[in-house]
Amino acid sequence: MLQIAAKKKLPLYVLLGSIAAIAFLVAYVAANGTGEGPVGEAFVNEELPPPGTFPYFLKPITWLMIVVFAGWFSFMELMKNQIKLLDDNWRYFYAMVLFIIVAISFYEILYNFMYWGAILSKQPEAALDPDNVANGFPSQLYQVNIVFATKVGVTIFACAVYALALLKFSGSR
């Protein structure tokens, strides 16, 4: 069992709060979304809290990014000592997997921005709405909202870069 030192309680509370917030956001979107349209569209077309109830509001996908970042950072802080104890072969393996995740997510981010720009450049100015762009390739049956896909890609990229940096700079035994 993972022992949490007294000074590590705040990261644990942030991690647990992040997990609860992720569950809340998914439940909120599931309850308020229609279930139709491109994947992730409900995370992009809602505002939380609803505008007018509070001076600040964000899309659920943006809130999701924030709580995932906070949770991942806290998780990695809690795991620092275990990372330092890793055998060199395991460090190599984890670094390789993280590097692959970084490379693939970076490519996906670039692809999404290029696709987004190409689609928006073809739309008439009056119909310009970057939140409603969806990628229907290779099948129109499974479209993915580009805002959602890009923010998920950025989240994966940032978390993997942080984990890779922590792994590489935490030092071997």
Residue pairs with C-beta under 8 A, 6 or more apart in sequence:
2 78
2 82
4 12
4 78
8 77
8 78
11 73
11 74
11 75
11 77
11 78
12 74
12 78
14 70
14 71
14 73
14 74
15 71
15 74
15 75
15 78
17 67
17 70
17 71
18 67
18 68
18 70
18 71
18 74
19 71
21 63
21 67
22 64
22 67
22 68
22 71
25 48
25 60
25 63
25 64
25 67
28 46
28 48
28 60
29 42
29 43
29 46
29 60
30 42
32 42
32 46
33 41
33 42
33 46
34 42
35 42
37 134
37 143
37 145
38 134
38 135
38 136
38 143
38 144
38 145
38 148
39 142
39 143
39 144
39 145
39 148
40 61
40 144
40 145
40 147
40 148
40 149
40 152
41 132
41 134
41 145
41 148
42 60
43 59
43 60
43 61
43 64
43 145
43 148
44 59
44 60
44 61
44 131
44 145
44 147
44 148
45 59
45 131
45 132
46 59
46 60
47 57
47 58
47 59
48 57
48 58
48 59
48 60
48 63
49 57
50 57
51 57
58 66
59 147
61 147
61 148
61 151
61 152
62 151
64 151
64 155
65 151
65 154
65 155
68 155
68 159
69 155
69 158
69 159
72 159
72 162
72 163
73 162
76 83
76 162
76 163
76 166
80 166
80 170
83 166
83 167
83 170
84 170
84 171
84 173
85 173
86 94
88 172
91 167
91 172
94 167
95 164
95 167
95 168
98 160
98 163
98 164
98 167
99 164
101 156
101 160
102 157
102 160
102 161
102 164
105 153
105 154
105 156
105 157
105 160
106 157
108 149
108 153
109 150
109 153
109 154
109 157
112 135
112 146
112 149
112 150
112 153
113 150
115 133
115 135
115 146
116 130
116 133
116 146
116 150
119 133
119 146
120 128
120 130
120 133
130 146
130 147
131 145
131 147
132 145
133 145
133 146
133 147
134 143
134 144
134 145
134 146
135 143
135 144
135 146
135 149
136 142
136 143
